[in-house]
Amino acid sequence: MTAGGQAEAEGAGAEPGAARLPSRVVRLLSALFYGTCSFLIVLVNKALLTTYGFPSPIFLGIGQMAATIMILYVSKLNKIIHFPDFDKKIPVKLFPLPLLYVGNHISGLSSTSKLSLPMFTVLRKFTIPLTLLLETIILGKQYSLNIIVSVSAIVLGAFIAAGSDLAFNLEGYIFVFLNDIFTAANGVYTKQKMDPKELGKYGVLFYNACFMIIPTLIISVSTGDLRQATEFNQWKNALFILQFLLSCFLGFLLMYSTVLCSYYNSALTTAVVGAIKNVSVAYIGMLIGGDYIFSLLNFVGLNICMAGGLRYSFLTLSSQLKPKPVDEENIGLDLKN
């Protein structure tokens, strides 16, 4: 049974326990899928942009968009997935997602190349409180005091760690904070736009990439990013080409898993899973990244940030697993109908 079928069965008055169990599994698996993809693409992009010194993050983003378009279009042709054909109403339905999408791509790739891996993951924590704020404003959601305290710990740890960053890079900090804003807004608006009766999750992914690949290519040409990419001296290196193609494919998987996690959970849960992933990325970066400069204050701030992220993750995910109270009167009425 598909996830949509499970939701329909639950809405039709099926036995609550039977319907809820698969739904929980789907939510957890979608979150795990997103966390894994997010973890892998940071490592691959870091190798491309830092280890190999690839100078064109915008061109890399174009490759990821192209991979998304090709994979989804071929899947649609082979009837593996379905999303609506293009019509003049689609740009209106999508706005402002395409702008947020390309901003998220470019700022994320640019910040990855300019910051150490642990500091990048710490500063990306600001996505969480921004997502909480935007969900409150745009979607009208409310959160408990425990969640707000956990968010505060994440922000405090990030400030402590960033304040003692010995490899301070103003341009990198600007890009990563822009990336936080774009990521939070993109997650909240994606959740809002993913109506199965409209574009659905595949339509949102496909048309986002289609609308923004040409403007992004224009930006790449005008800034010299494309020229630097074509003149790069590693295109005859088979290992570099393999990692470049892997990054393009992982870019598609990351976009798909982000939409999937937001579809079955929420934009806030997607941000929380990112925090869990960051725990692994930050500590691995200390050991193998080669660009982390140790400072006691930085290390303490990093650990405060991670502790807040884990508590936040525990509170959010455990609340999803609590069984909801069953309204026996309503069930009885459903069965009679």
PAZAPA-4460 file (N, C-alpha, C; in steps of 0.05 Angstrom, whole numbers, plus 32768, in hexadecimal, padded with zeros to 4 digits):
% residues 337
    n_x    n_y    n_z   ca_x   ca_y   ca_z    c_x    c_y    c_z   seq   type   mol
   8011   7FE8   8000   8000   8000   8000   8011   8019   8000     1      M     A
   800A   802D   7FF0   801A   8045   7FEF   8014   8057   8007     2      T     A
   8025   806B   800A   8021   807E   8021   8006   808C   801D     3      A     A
   7FFF   8093   8004   7FE5   80A0   8000   7FCE   808E   8007     4      G     A
   7FD1   8074   8001   7FBD   8060   8008   7FB9   805D   8025     5      G     A
   7FD0   805F   8034   7FCF   805D   8051   7FBF   8075   805C     6      Q     A
   7FC5   808C   8051   7FB7   80A4   805B   7F99   80A2   8056     7      A     A
   7F92   8098   803E   7F76   8095   8038   7F68   8081   804A     8      E     A
   7F77   806B   8050   7F6B   8057   8061   7F66   8062   807D     9      A     A
   7F79   8072   8087   7F77   807E   80A1   7F5F   8091   80A2    10      E     A
   7F5D   80A1   808C   7F47   80B5   808B   7F2C   80A7   8088    11      G     A
   7F2B   808E   807D   7F12   8081   8079   7F08   8072   8091    12      A     A
   7F16   8074   80A7   7F0E   8067   80C0   7F19   804C   80C4    13      G     A
   7F31   8046   80B8   7F3E   802D   80BC   7F47   802B   80D9    14      A     A
   7F4F   8013   80E2   7F57   8010   80FD   7F6F   8022   8103    15      E     A
   7F6E   8033   8117   7F83   8047   811B   7F9E   803C   811F    16      P     A
   7FA1   8027   812E   7FBC   801B   8133   7FC8   8011   811A    17      G     A
   7FB8   8004   8109   7FC2   7FF9   80F0   7FCB   800E   80DC    18      A     A
   7FBC   8025   80DC   7FC3   803A   80C9   7FDA   804A   80D2    19      A     A
   7FDC   804E   80ED   7FF1   8060   80F7   800D   8054   80F5    20      R     A
   800F   8039   80F9   8029   802C   80FA   8039   8030   80E0    21      L     A
   802D   8029   80C9   803C   802E   80B0   8043   804C   80AC    22      P     A
   8030   805E   80B4   8035   807A   80B2   804E   8083   80C1    23      S     A
   8051   8078   80DA   8069   807F   80EA   8082   8075   80DC    24      R     A
   8081   805C   80D1   8098   8051   80C3   80A0   8062   80AB    25      V     A
   808C   806B   809C   8092   807C   8084   809E   8096   808D    26      V     A
   8094   80A3   80A3   80A0   80BC   80AC   80BD   80B8   80B4    27      R     A
   80C3   80A3   80C3   80DE   809F   80CC   80F1   8098   80B5    28      L     A
   80E7   8087   80A2   80F8   8080   808C   80FE   8098   807A    29      L     A
   80EA   80A9   8076   80EE   80C1   8066   8102   80D4   8073    30      S     A
   8101   80D6   808E   8114   80E6   809D   8130   80DA   809B    31      A     A
   8133   80C0   809E   814D   80B3   809C   8159   80B5   8080    32      L     A
   8148   80B3   806C   8151   80B6   8050   815C   80D2   804B    33      F     A
   814E   80E7   8055   8157   8102   8052   8172   8106   8061    34      Y     A
   8174   80FC   807A   818C   80FF   8089   81A4   80F3   807B    35      G     A
   81A0   80DB   8070   81B6   80CD   8062   81BF   80DC   8049    36      T     A
   81AC   80E6   8039   81B3   80F4   8021   81C1   810F   8027    37      C     A
   81B7   811C   803C   81C3   8136   8044   81DF   8132   804E    38      S     A
   81E4   811D   805D   81FF   8116   8067   8212   8111   8050    39      F     A
   820A   8101   803D   821B   80F8   8027   8222   810F   8015    40      L     A
   820F   8121   800E   8214   8136   7FFB   8227   814B   8006    41      I     A
   8226   8150   8021   8239   8163   802D   8255   8159   802A    42      V     A
   8259   813F   802F   8274   8134   802C   827E   8134   8010    43      L     A
   826D   812D   7FFC   8275   812D   7FE0   827B   8149   7FD6    44      V     A
   8269   815C   7FDD   826D   8178   7FD4   8286   8184   7FE1    45      N     A
   828B   817D   7FFA   82A3   8187   8007   82BC   817D   7FF9    46      K     A
   82BC   8164   7FF0   82D3   8159   7FE2   82D6   8167   7FC7    47      A     A
   82C1   816C   7FB9   82C2   8179   7F9F   82CC   8196   7FA1    48      L     A
   82C0   81A5   7FB4   82C6   81C2   7FB5   82DF   81C9   7FC5    49      L     A
   82E7   81B7   7FD7   82FF   81BD   7FE7   8317   81AB   7FE0    50      T     A
   8313   8191   7FE0   8329   817F   7FDA   8333   8182   7FBD    51      T     A
   8320   8181   7FAA   8327   8185   7F8E   832A   81A2   7F86    52      Y     A
   831E   81B4   7F97   831F   81D0   7F91   830E   81D8   7F79    53      G     A
   82F7   81CA   7F75   82E5   81D1   7F5F   82DA   81EE   7F64    54      F     A
   82DE   8200   7F51   82D9   821C   7F56   82BC   8226   7F50    55      P     A
   82AA   8213   7F48   8290   821C   7F3D   8279   820F   7F4B    56      S     A
   8271   8219   7F63   825B   820D   7F71   8240   8210   7F62    57      P     A
   823D   8226   7F53   8224   822B   7F44   8221   8216   7F2E    58      I     A
   8237   8210   7F20   8237   81FB   7F0B   8230   81E0   7F17    59      F     A
   823A   81DB   7F2F   8233   81C1   7F3C   8215   81C0   7F42    60      L     A
   820A   81D7   7F4B   81ED   81D9   7F4F   81DD   81D4   7F36    61      G     A
   81E7   81DE   7F1F   81DA   81D9   7F05   81DA   81BC   7EFF    62      I     A
   81F0   81AE   7F04   81F1   8191   7F00   81DD   8182   7F10    63      G     A
   81D9   818B   7F29   81C5   817E   7F3A   81A9   8183   7F31    64      Q     A
   81A3   819B   7F27   8189   81A1   7F1C   8184   8191   7F03    65      M     A
   8198   818F   7EF1   8195   817F   7ED8   8190   8162   7EDF    66      A     A
   819E   8157   7EF3   8199   813B   7EFA   817D   8137   7F04    67      A     A
   8172   814B   7F13   8157   8149   7F1E   8143   8149   7F07    68      T     A
   8147   815B   7EF3   8134   815D   7EDD   8134   8143   7ECD    69      I     A
   814C   8139   7EC6   814E   8120   7EB6   8142   8108   7EC4    70      M     A
   8149   8104   7EDD   813F   80ED   7EEC   8120   80ED   7EEE    71      I     A
   8115   8105   7EF5   80F8   8106   7EF9   80EA   8104   7EDE    72      L     A
   80F5   8110   7EC9   80E7   810F   7EAF   80E7   80F3   7EA4    73      Y     A
   80FE   80E5   7EA5   80FF   80C9   7E9C   80EC   80B7   7EAD    74      V     A
   80EB   80BC   7EC6   80D9   80AD   7ED8   80BC   80B2   7ED0    75      S     A
   80B5   80CA   7EC9   809A   80D1   7EC0   8093   80C3   7EA6    76      K     A
   80A6   80C4   7E93   80A2   80B7   7E79   809D   8099   7E7C    77      L     A
   80AB   808D   7E8F   80A8   8070   7E93   8092   8069   7EA7    78      N     A
   8082   807E   7EAE   806B   807A   7EC0   8072   8070   7EDC    79      K     A
   808B   8076   7EE4   8093   806E   7EFF   8088   8082   7F14    80      I     A
   8087   809B   7F0C   807B   80B0   7F1D   8068   80C0   7F0B    81      I     A
   8058   80D2   7F19   8046   80E3   7F0A   8046   80FF   7F15    82      H     A
   8047   8113   7F04   8042   812E   7F0C   8035   813C   7EF4    83      F     A
   8026   8152   7EF8   8017   815E   7EE2   8029   816A   7ECD    84      P     A
   801E   816A   7EB4   802C   8177   7E9E   802C   8195   7EA2    85      D     A
   803E   81A3   7E94   8041   81C0   7E98   8028   81CF   7E8E    86      F     A
   8020   81E3   7E9D   800C   81F6   7E94   8013   8211   7EA0    87      D     A
   8005   8226   7E97   800D   8241   7E9F   8008   8248   7EBC    88      K     A
   7FF9   8237   7ECA   7FF3   823C   7EE7   800A   8232   7EF9    89      K     A
   801B   8221   7EEF   8030   8214   7F00   8043   8229   7F0C    90      I     A
   804D   823D   7EFC   805F   8250   7F09   8052   825F   7F21    91      P     A
   8038   8265   7F1E   802A   8272   7F34   8028   8260   7F4C    92      V     A
   8022   8246   7F47   801F   8233   7F5D   803A   822F   7F6C    93      K     A
   8050   8231   7F5D   806A   822B   7F69   8076   8243   7F78    94      L     A
   8071   825B   7F6F   807E   8273   7F7B   8079   8274   7F99    95      F     A
   808F   827A   7FA9   80AA   8283   7FA2   80BF   826C   7FA3    96      P     A
   80B6   8253   7FA1   80C8   823D   7FA4   80E0   823D   7F91    97      L     A
   80DD   8243   7F77   80F5   8243   7F66   810B   8255   7F6F    98      P     A
   8103   826D   7F78   8117   8281   7F81   8125   8276   7F9B    99      L     A
   8116   826B   7FAD   8121   8260   7FC6   8133   8248   7FBF   100      L     A
   812B   8238   7FAC   8139   8220   7FA4   8155   8227   7F9A   101      Y     A
   8157   823A   7F87   8171   8240   7F7C   8182   824F   7F91   102      V     A
   8176   8260   7FA1   8184   826D   7FB6   8190   825A   7FCA   103      G     A
   8181   8245   7FD1   818A   8230   7FE3   81A1   8221   7FD7   104      N     A
   819F   821B   7FBD   81B4   820C   7FB0   81CF   821B   7FAF   105      H     A
   81CD   8234   7FA5   81E6   8243   7FA1   81F3   824B   7FBC   106      I     A
   81E3   8254   7FCF   81EE   825C   7FE9   81FA   8244   7FF8   107      S     A
   81ED   822D   7FF6   81F6   8214   8003   8211   820B   7FF8   108      G     A
   8213   820A   7FDD   822C   8201   7FD1   8243   8215   7FD6   109      L     A
   823C   822F   7FD5   8251   8244   7FDA   825B   8244   7FF6   110      S     A
   8249   8240   800A   8251   8240   8026   8262   8227   802C   111      S     A
   825B   8210   801F   826A   81F7   8024   8288   81FB   801D   112      T     A
   828D   820A   8008   82A9   820D   7FFE   82B9   8221   800E   113      S     A
   82AC   8232   801F   82B9   8247   802C   82BC   8244   804A   114      K     A
   82B0   822F   8056   82B1   822A   8073   82BB   820E   8078   115      L     A
   82C7   820B   8090   82CE   81F0   8099   82B4   81E0   809D   116      S     A
   82B6   81C6   809A   829E   81B5   809B   8290   81B7   80B6   117      L     A
   829E   81B6   80CD   8290   81B9   80E7   8282   81D4   80EA   118      P     A
   828F   81EA   80E2   8282   8204   80E4   826B   8207   80D2   119      M     A
   826D   81FB   80BA   8256   81FB   80A7   823E   81EE   80B4   120      F     A
   8242   81D7   80C0   822B   81C8   80CB   8220   81D7   80E4   121      T     A
   8231   81E4   80F4   8227   81F3   810B   8215   820A   8102   122      V     A
   821F   821A   80EF   8210   8232   80E6   81F7   822A   80D7   123      L     A
   81F6   8212   80CC   81DE   8209   80BF   81C8   8203   80D3   124      R     A
   81CF   8202   80ED   81BA   81FD   8102   81A6   8214   8103   125      K     A
   81AD   822C   80F9   819B   8242   80FA   8182   823D   80E8   126      F     A
   8184   8229   80D7   816D   8222   80C7   8156   8219   80D9   127      T     A
   815C   820C   80EF   8147   8202   8100   8135   8218   810D   128      I     A
   8141   822B   811B   812F   8240   8126   8121   8251   8110   129      P     A
   812F   8254   80F9   8122   8263   80E3   810A   8253   80D8   130      L     A
   810D   8239   80D6   80F7   8228   80CE   80E0   8229   80E1   131      T     A
   80E6   8228   80FB   80D2   822A   8110   80C3   8244   810E   132      L     A
   80D1   825A   810A   80C5   8274   8107   80B3   8276   80EF   133      L     A
   80BD   826C   80D8   80AD   826E   80BF   8095   825B   80C0   134      L     A
   8097   8244   80CD   8080   8233   80CF   806A   823F   80E1   135      E     A
   8073   824E   80F5   8061   825C   8107   8052   8272   80F8   136      T     A
   8061   8281   80E7   8056   8298   80D9   8045   828F   80C1   137      I     A
   8050   827C   80B0   8044   8275   8097   802F   825F   809A   138      I     A
   8036   824A   80AA   8024   8233   80AD   8013   8234   80C7   139      L     A
   8018   8248   80D8   8008   824A   80F1   800D   8235   8106   140      G     A
   8025   8228   8105   802A   8213   8119   8034   821F   8133   141      K     A
   8030   820F   8149   803A   8217   8163   804B   8201   816F   142      Q     A
   8060   8209   817F   8072   81F6   818A   8075   81F9   81A8   143      Y     A
   807C   81E3   81B5   807D   81E3   81D3   8096   81F2   81DD   144      S     A
   8096   81F8   81F7   80AD   8206   8203   80C6   81F5   8201   145      L     A
   80C3   81DA   8205   80DB   81C8   8203   80E8   81CA   81E7   146      N     A
   80D8   81CC   81D2   80E3   81CF   81B7   80F2   81EA   81B5   147      I     A
   80E6   81FF   81BF   80F2   821A   81BD   810C   821B   81CD   148      I     A
   810D   820E   81E5   8126   820D   81F5   813C   81FE   81E6   149      V     A
   8134   81E8   81D9   8148   81D9   81CA   8153   81E9   81B2   150      S     A
   8142   81F8   81A5   814B   820A   818F   815E   821F   819A   151      V     A
   8158   822A   81B1   8169   823E   81BD   8185   8233   81C3   152      S     A
   8186   821A   81CC   81A0   820D   81D2   81B0   820A   81B8   153      A     A
   81A2   8203   81A2   81AF   8200   8188   81BB   821B   817F   154      I     A
   81AC   8230   8182   81B5   824B   8179   81CC   8254   818B   155      V     A
   81CA   8250   81A6   81DF   8258   81B8   81F9   824A   81B1   156      L     A
   81F8   822F   81AD   8210   8220   81A6   821C   8229   818C   157      G     A
   820B   8230   8179   8215   823A   815F   8223   8254   8162   158      A     A
   8218   8266   8172   8224   8280   8177   8240   827D   8184   159      F     A
   8241   826B   8198   825A   8267   81A7   826F   825C   8194   160      I     A
   8267   8248   8184   827A   823B   8171   8283   824F   815C   161      A     A
   8270   825E   8151   8277   8270   813B   8287   8288   8145   162      A     A
   8282   8290   815E   8290   82A7   8169   82AE   82A2   816E   163      G     A
   82B5   8288   8170   82D1   8282   8175   82DD   8274   815C   164      S     A
   82D0   8277   8145   82DB   826A   812D   82F5   8277   8125   165      D     A
   830A   8267   8125   8325   8272   811F   832A   8275   8101   166      L     A
   8318   8269   80F1   831A   826C   80D4   8303   827D   80CA   167      A     A
   82FD   8293   80D7   82E6   82A3   80D0   82E7   82AD   80B3   168      F     A
   82D1   82A9   80A5   82CF   82B1   8089   82B4   82BF   8085   169      N     A
   82B5   82DA   8083   829C   82E9   8082   828B   82E1   806A   170      L     A
   8297   82DD   8053   8287   82D5   803C   827A   82BA   8040   171      E     A
   8289   82A8   804C   827D   828D   8052   8266   828F   8066   172      G     A
   8268   82A1   807A   8253   82A4   808E   823A   82B0   8081   173      Y     A
   823E   82C4   806F   8227   82D0   8061   8218   82BB   8050   174      I     A
   8228   82AB   8042   821C   8296   8031   820D   8281   8041   175      F     A
   8218   8279   8058   820B   8264   8068   81F1   826F   8075   176      V     A
   81F1   8288   807D   81D9   8293   8089   81C3   8297   8074   177      F     A
   81CB   829F   805C   81B8   82A0   8046   81AD   8284   8040   178      L     A
   81BF   8270   8041   81B7   8255   803D   81A2   824C   8052   179      N     A
   81A6   8254   806B   8193   824E   8080   8178   825A   807A   180      D     A
   8177   8273   8072   815E   8280   806C   8150   8273   8054   181      I     A
   815F   826E   803F   8153   8261   8027   8149   8244   802E   182      F     A
   8158   8235   803E   8151   821A   8045   8137   821A   8055   183      T     A
   8135   822B   8069   811E   822D   807A   8105   8234   806A   184      A     A
   8108   8249   8059   80F1   8253   8049   80E9   823E   8035   185      A     A
   80FD   8231   8028   80F7   821C   8014   80E9   8205   8020   186      N     A
   80F1   81FC   8039   80E3   81E6   8046   80C7   81EC   804D   187      G     A
   80C2   8204   8058   80A6   820B   8060   8094   820E   8048   188      V     A
   809E   821C   8033   808D   8220   801B   8089   8206   800B   189      Y     A
   809D   81F5   800C   809A   81DB   7FFE   8084   81CB   800C   190      T     A
   8083   81CB   8026   806E   81BD   8035   8053   81C9   802E   191      K     A
   8052   81E3   802A   8039   81F1   8023   8030   81EA   8007   192      Q     A
   8043   81E6   7FF4   803C   81E3   7FD8   8036   81C6   7FD0   193      K     A
   803E   81B2   7FE1   803C   8196   7FD8   8020   818A   7FDB   194      M     A
   800D   8196   7FCE   7FF2   818C   7FCE   7FF1   8176   7FB8   195      D     A
   7FEA   815D   7FC0   7FE9   8147   7FAC   7FD6   814D   7F95   196      P     A
   7FC1   815E   7F9B   7FAD   8164   7F86   7FB8   8179   7F73   197      K     A
   7FCE   8186   7F7A   7FDA   819A   7F69   7FF3   818E   7F5B   198      E     A
   800B   8198   7F63   8024   818E   7F57   802E   8174   7F63   199      L     A
   802A   8170   7F7D   8035   8159   7F8A   8053   815C   7F8F   200      G     A
   805F   814A   7F9D   807B   814C   7FA3   808D   814A   7F8B   201      K     A
   8086   8139   7F77   8097   8137   7F60   8095   8150   7F4E   202      Y     A
   807D   815A   7F4B   8079   8172   7F3B   8088   818A   7F47   203      G     A
   8088   818D   7F61   8096   81A3   7F6E   80B4   81A0   7F68   204      V     A
   80BF   8188   7F6A   80DC   8184   7F65   80E2   818A   7F47   205      L     A
   80D2   817F   7F35   80D8   8181   7F19   80D7   819E   7F0F   206      F     A
   80C1   81AB   7F15   80BD   81C6   7F0A   80CF   81DB   7F18   207      Y     A
   80D6   81D6   7F31   80EA   81E7   7F3E   8104   81E7   7F2F   208      N     A
   810D   81CF   7F28   8127   81CC   7F1A   8125   81D7   7EFE   209      A     A
   810E   81D2   7EF0   810B   81DC   7ED5   810B   81FB   7ED4   210      C     A
   80FD   8208   7EE6   80FB   8225   7EE5   8115   8233   7EEC   211      F     A
   8126   8226   7EFC   813E   8234   7F06   8158   822C   7EF9   212      M     A
   8158   8217   7EE8   8172   820E   7EDD   817D   8223   7EC9   213      I     A
   816B   822F   7EB9   8175   8243   7EA5   817E   825D   7EB3   214      I     A
   816E   8269   7EC6   8179   8280   7ED4   8193   827B   7EE3   215      P     A
   8195   8263   7EEE   81AE   825C   7EFC   81C5   825A   7EE9   216      T     A
   81C0   824F   7ED1   81D5   824D   7EBC   81DE   8269   7EB4   217      L     A
   81CA   827C   7EB1   81D1   8298   7EAB   81E3   82A4   7EC0   218      I     A
   81DC   829F   7EDA   81EC   82A9   7EF0   8208   829D   7EEE   219      I     A
   820A   8284   7EE8   8224   8276   7EE6   8235   8282   7ED0   220      S     A
   8229   8288   7EB9   8238   8294   7EA3   8241   82B1   7EAA   221      V     A
   822E   82C0   7EB6   8234   82DD   7EBB   8249   82E1   7ED1   222      S     A
   824B   82CE   7EE3   825E   82D1   7EF9   8279   82C4   7EF3   223      T     A
   827B   82B7   7EDC   8294   82A9   7ED6   8296   828D   7EE2   224      G     A
   8280   8285   7EF0   8280   826A   7EFC   8282   8254   7EE7   225      D     A
   8273   8257   7ED1   8274   8243   7EBC   828F   8241   7EAF   226      L     A
   829C   8259   7EAA   82B6   8259   7E9D   82CB   824A   7EAF   227      R     A
   82C9   8250   7ECA   82DB   8242   7EDC   82D7   8224   7EDC   228      Q     A
   82BD   821C   7ED9   82B7   8200   7ED9   82C3   81F2   7EC0   229      A     A
   82C0   81FF   7EA9   82CA   81F3   7E90   82E8   81F2   7E8F   230      T     A
   82F5   8206   7E9D   8312   8207   7E9D   831F   81F7   7EB3   231      E     A
   830F   81EA   7EC4   8319   81DB   7EDA   832B   81C4   7ED0   232      F     A
   8341   81BF   7EDE   8355   81AC   7ED3   8351   818F   7EDC   233      N     A
   833B   8189   7EE9   8337   816E   7EF2   8322   815E   7EE2   234      Q     A
   8319   8168   7ECB   8304   815B   7EBC   830E   8141   7EAF   235      W     A
   8328   813C   7EAF   8333   8123   7EA4   8338   810F   7EBB   236      K     A
   8333   8118   7ED3   8336   8106   7EEB   831C   80F6   7EEF   237      N     A
   831E   80DC   7EEB   8306   80CB   7EEC   82F9   80CC   7F08   238      A     A
   8309   80CD   7F1D   82FF   80CE   7F38   82EF   80E8   7F3D   239      L     A
   82FA   80FE   7F33   82EB   8118   7F36   82D1   8117   7F27   240      F     A
   82D1   810D   7F0E   82B8   810B   7EFF   82A4   80FA   7F0D   241      I     A
   82AD   80E4   7F18   829B   80D2   7F27   828E   80E0   7F3E   242      L     A
   829E   80EF   7F4D   8293   80FD   7F64   8281   8114   7F5C   243      Q     A
   8287   8121   7F45   8276   8136   7F3B   825A   812B   7F34   244      F     A
   825A   8114   7F25   8241   8107   7F1E   8232   80FD   7F37   245      L     A
   8241   80F3   7F4A   8235   80EA   7F63   8228   8102   7F72   246      L     A
   8235   8119   7F72   8229   8131   7F7E   820F   8139   7F70   247      S     A
   820F   8137   7F55   81F7   813E   7F46   81E0   812B   7F4E   248      C     A
   81E6   8111   7F4F   81D1   80FE   7F57   81C8   8101   7F74   249      F     A
   81DB   8107   7F85   81D4   810B   7FA1   81C4   8125   7FA4   250      L     A
   81C9   8139   7F93   81BA   8151   7F93   819C   814B   7F8E   251      G     A
   8197   813A   7F7A   817C   8132   7F75   8170   8123   7F8D   252      F     A
   817F   8110   7F98   8176   8101   7FAF   8170   8113   7FC7   253      L     A
   8181   8127   7FCB   817D   8139   7FE2   8163   8149   7FDE   254      L     A
   815F   8153   7FC6   8146   8163   7FC1   812E   8151   7FC4   255      M     A
   812F   8138   7FBA   8119   8126   7FBC   8114   811E   7FD9   256      Y     A
   8129   8118   7FE8   8126   810F   8004   811C   8126   8015   257      S     A
   8125   813F   800F   811B   8156   801E   80FD   815A   801A   258      T     A
   80F4   8158   8001   80D7   815A   7FFC   80C8   8143   8009   259      V     A
   80D3   812B   8008   80C6   8113   8013   80C4   8116   8032   260      L     A
   80D9   811F   803F   80D9   8122   805C   80C5   8137   8064   261      C     A
   80C4   814E   8055   80B1   8163   805B   8095   815A   8056   262      S     A
   8091   8149   8041   8076   8140   803A   806A   812E   804F   263      Y     A
   807A   811B   805A   8070   8109   806E   8073   8113   808B   264      Y     A
   8084   8128   808F   8087   8133   80AA   8080   8150   80AA   265      N     A
   8094   8161   80AC   8091   817E   80AB   80AC   818A   80A3   266      S     A
   80AB   81A4   809C   80C5   81B2   8096   80D6   81B3   80AF   267      A     A
   80CA   81B5   80C6   80DA   81B6   80DF   80E7   819B   80E5   268      L     A
   80D9   8185   80E1   80E5   816B   80E5   80FC   8167   80D1   269      T     A
   80F9   8171   80B8   810F   816E   80A5   8128   817D   80AF   270      T     A
   8124   8195   80BB   813A   81A4   80C6   8146   8196   80DE   271      A     A
   8136   8188   80EE   8140   8179   8105   8151   8162   80FC   272      V     A
   8148   8154   80E8   8158   813D   80DD   8173   8147   80D3   273      V     A
   8173   815F   80C7   818C   816B   80BE   819F   8170   80D6   274      G     A
   8193   8177   80ED   81A4   817B   8105   81B0   8161   810E   275      A     A
   81A1   814B   810D   81AC   8131   8114   81C3   8129   8101   276      I     A
   81BF   812E   80E8   81D4   8129   80D4   81ED   8139   80DA   277      K     A
   81E9   8152   80E2   81FF   8164   80E6   8212   815A   80FD   278      N     A
   8206   814B   8110   8217   8140   8126   822D   812F   811A   279      V     A
   8225   811E   8108   8239   810C   80FB   824C   811B   80EA   280      S     A
   8242   812E   80DA   8253   813C   80C7   8268   814D   80D6   281      V     A
   825F   815B   80EB   8272   816C   80F9   8289   815D   8105   282      A     A
   8283   8147   8113   8299   8138   8120   82AA   8129   810D   283      Y     A
   829F   8120   80F7   82AF   8114   80E2   82C2   8128   80D5   284      I     A
   82B7   8141   80D2   82C7   8157   80C6   82DF   815E   80D7   285      G     A
   82DC   815B   80F2   82F3   8161   8103   830A   814D   80FF   286      M     A
   8302   8135   80F7   8316   8120   80F4   8322   811E   80D8   287      L     A
   8311   8122   80C4   831B   811D   80A9   8319   8135   8096   288      I     A
   830C   814B   80A0   8308   8162   808E   8322   8170   8087   289      G     A
   8334   8173   809B   834E   8180   8096   834D   819E   8098   290      G     A
   8335   81AA   809C   8334   81C8   809D   8327   81D2   80B6   291      D     A
   8326   81C1   80CB   831B   81C9   80E5   8332   81D2   80F7   292      Y     A
   8330   81EB   8102   8344   81F5   8115   8338   81F3   8131   293      I     A
   8345   81E3   8142   833A   81DE   815D   833C   81F6   816F   294      F     A
   8326   81FB   817D   8324   820F   8192   8312   8205   81A7   295      S     A
   8319   8207   81C1   8309   81FD   81D7   82ED   8209   81D6   296      L     A
   82EB   8223   81D3   82D1   8231   81D3   82C0   8227   81BB   297      L     A
   82CD   8225   81A4   82C0   821B   818D   82B5   81FF   8191   298      N     A
   82C5   81EE   819D   82BE   81D2   81A2   82A6   81D0   81B5   299      F     A
   82A7   81E1   81CB   8291   81E1   81DF   8277   81EA   81D1   300      V     A
   8279   8200   81C1   8261   820A   81B3   8256   81F5   81A0   301      G     A
   8268   81E7   8193   825F   81D2   8180   824F   81BC   818F   302      L     A
   8259   81B4   81A7   824C   819F   81B6   8231   81A9   81C2   303      N     A
   8230   81C2   81CA   8216   81CD   81D4   8202   81CD   81BD   304      I     A
   820B   81D5   81A6   81F9   81D5   818F   81EF   81BA   8188   305      C     A
   8201   81A6   8188   81F9   818B   8182   81E6   817F   8197   306      M     A
   81EB   8185   81B0   81DA   817B   81C6   81BD   8187   81C3   307      A     A
   81BC   81A1   81BC   81A2   81AD   81B8   8194   81A0   81A0   308      G     A
   81A3   819B   818B   8198   818E   8173   818D   8172   8179   309      G     A
   819B   8163   8189   8192   8148   818F   8179   8148   81A1   310      L     A
   8179   815B   81B4   8161   815D   81C5   8149   8166   81B5   311      R     A
   814D   8179   81A4   8138   8182   8192   812E   816C   8180   312      Y     A
   8140   815C   8175   8139   8146   8165   8129   8131   8174   313      S     A
   8132   812B   818D   8124   8117   819D   8107   8121   81A3   314      F     A
   8104   813A   81AB   80EA   8144   81B2   80D7   8143   819A   315      L     A
   80E1   814B   8183   80D0   814C   816B   80C9   8130   8161   316      T     A
   80DC   811F   815F   80D7   8104   8155   80C7   80F3   8168   317      L     A
   80CC   80F6   8183   80BD   80E6   8196   80A0   80EF   8197   318      S     A
   809A   8108   8193   807F   8112   8193   806F   8106   817C   319      S     A
   807D   8101   8165   8070   80F5   814E   8069   80D8   8154   320      Q     A
   8078   80CB   8165   8074   80AE   816A   805F   80A9   817F   321      L     A
   8057   80BE   818E   8043   80BA   81A3   8028   80B4   8196   322      K     A
   801A   809E   819E   8000   8098   8192   7FEC   80AD   8199   323      P     A
   7FDC   80B5   8185   7FC8   80C9   8189   7FB0   80BD   8196   324      K     A
   7FA2   80CC   81A8   7F8A   80C1   81B5   7F74   80BB   81A1   325      P     A
   7F67   80A5   81A4   7F52   809C   8191   7F37   80A6   819B   326      V     A
   7F29   80B4   818A   7F0E   80BD   8190   7EFA   80A7   8189   327      D     A
   7EF2   8098   819E   7EE2   8080   8199   7EC7   8087   818E   328      E     A
   7EBC   809F   8196   7EA2   80A7   818D   7EA2   80AC   816F   329      E     A
   7EB8   80BA   8165   7EBA   80BF   8148   7EBF   80A6   8138   330      N     A
   7ECE   8093   8144   7ED2   8079   8136   7EB8   806B   8133   331      I     A
   7EA8   806B   8148   7E8D   805E   8146   7E7C   806A   8131   332      G     A
   7E7C   8085   812F   7E6D   8093   811B   7E77   808C   80FF   333      L     A
   7E91   808A   80FC   7E9D   8083   80E1   7E94   8067   80D9   334      D     A
   7E94   8055   80EC   7E8D   8039   80E6   7E6F   8037   80DE   335      L     A
   7E5E   8047   80EB   7E42   8047   80E4   7E3D   8052   80C9   336      K     A
   7E4D   8067   80C2   7E4A   8073   80A7   7E55   8060   8091   337      N     A
***
